[in-house]
Amino acid sequence: MSDFKERAEALDTADELAALRELFILDDSVYLDGNSLGALPRHVPARMQDVITREWGALRIRSWDESGWWTAPERIGDRIAPLVGAAPGQIVVGDSTSVNVFKAVVAATRLAGEGRDEILVDATTFPTDGYIAGSAARMTGHRVVPVTPADVRSALGPRTAAVLLNHVDYRTGRLHDLPGLTAAAHEAGALAVWDLCHSAGALPVGLDAHGVDLAVGCTYKYLNGGPGSPAYLYVAERHQTVFDSPLPGWTSHADPFAMTPGYAPADGSVRGRVGTPDILSMLALEASLDVWDGVSVDSVRAKSLALTDFFLECVAAYVPEGRVAPVTPAAHAERGSQVSLRCDDAEAVMRALIERGVVGDLRRPDVLRFGFTPLYVGFADAERAARILAEVLAV
Ligand SMILES: Cc1ncc(COP(=O)(O)O)c(C=O)c1O
C-alpha cells in the first residue's frame, strides 16, 4: 500500500498542473464528481458580487451595452472554442444542452435536405438526447433509428439525414471515435452531430479538424460553470449561412431592435441564439473559464489518462478480487476522464464512500462513477479513493 502512496506523492510532485488546484474552493474530501458538477473557482464569488451589485444594481439597463451583457453568448462561445478545437465565431452559449440538441437535430435534418428520412441516435445515449431527437423526428417527418456507436457504420445509408452521438458515454466513460464516425457519416452524405458534455474540458475534441457539422455540450461539468450554467451550440462555419434554427427567437435576428414582424437571421453563431440570455449564470461561466488561461487541453488529457490509469491500478491492487469490475475501457483511445466500476451493491457502496469523504456518484442499478478533473484532482486523491473503496467493500 505504501508503495502506491509513495508513487502518488512523486506523481503529484511532478504534475505540472498541480498548482491549479489552488484556484478552486475544495475541502478535504476527494471530489470525483466534477463530471457532474465542477468545483467552484475561488475568484467567481467576487466577480458575481460585482455583477450583481454594480452591473445589475447600479448600472441596471445600461449593462446590456456597457457591461457587454448583450454580446455575452457569442463572446463566451469564443472562450470555449479553443477548448474544443473550434476557430472563433462558431459557438454560441445559451439554453440547456437539451434545447441545443433540439436546435442541432432539426437544423441537421434541414441541412441534409429532401429524401433522407432517418436520424441515427446513439442507443446508449444520455436519455435527454434520445427524447429530444424523438420529438424532433416526429416534427420533421423523420424516423429515429437507435444504434450503438459500434454499429453506426453499418447503419448509415442513403436514407440517413443525421447521426447524433455522444463523444464520451456518460455511464461507461467510453470515448467514441469522433474523427472516424464523423468521416463515415459524411461518406454516407449525412451530418454528424456530437454531444460533448463528457469530453469538453477533459480531452481534445478537434471539432474543426475533424469536420464536425454541429455539436452541443454543457458547461457545468469539466468547464466548472456552475449548477445549470448555460450550454453551447457549435455550428461549423460552412453551414452557418444555411443554418435554419427551429427556434428563431428575436435575439438571433439580424436586427433584433428593429422589432420587425418578419424574421431575418443574423450572420454567424448568433443565429443559434433564442431569447434573452440568462446573464447571471452566463457571467459566472465566463469568470470560471479564467482558470483555463495558459492551460493546454493536451496536458489535461495526459494527466487525465495518468490519473485514471493510476486509480485503476490502485483499485486492482487494493480491492478484493471480483468485488468490482471496470466498465470503462482500458485502452486510452477508448477512455474518457471517468472510471466506472460495476458493483452489485453500488448504491450502498456509494453512500458509504460519500460518508467517508470520497464523492463520486451512481448510475443505477450497479455502476459507481468516479470522474477525474485534472485541474483539481491529484494522484493522492486517486490513491485515497481506491483505498477507501477497498475498506468499504471489505465491511
Ligand atoms: C451527455 C449528456 N447530454 C445531455 C445532458 C443534459 O443536459 P441539460 O440538462 O443541460 O439539458 C447531460 C447531463 O448530464 C449529459 O450528460
The ligand as an ORCA input file, in Angstrom:
! r2SCAN-3c Opt
* xyz 0 1
  C     -24.334     13.532    -22.314
  C     -25.361     14.492    -21.758
  N     -26.217     15.092    -22.582
  C     -27.147     15.946    -22.097
  C     -27.251     16.220    -20.752
  C     -28.355     17.082    -20.233
  O     -28.091     18.406    -20.361
  P     -29.083     19.556    -19.924
  O     -29.599     19.211    -18.569
  O     -28.175     20.766    -19.934
  O     -30.162     19.687    -20.910
  C     -26.350     15.629    -19.863
  C     -26.418     15.951    -18.427
  O     -25.737     15.435    -17.587
  C     -25.389     14.729    -20.381
  O     -24.532     14.114    -19.566
*
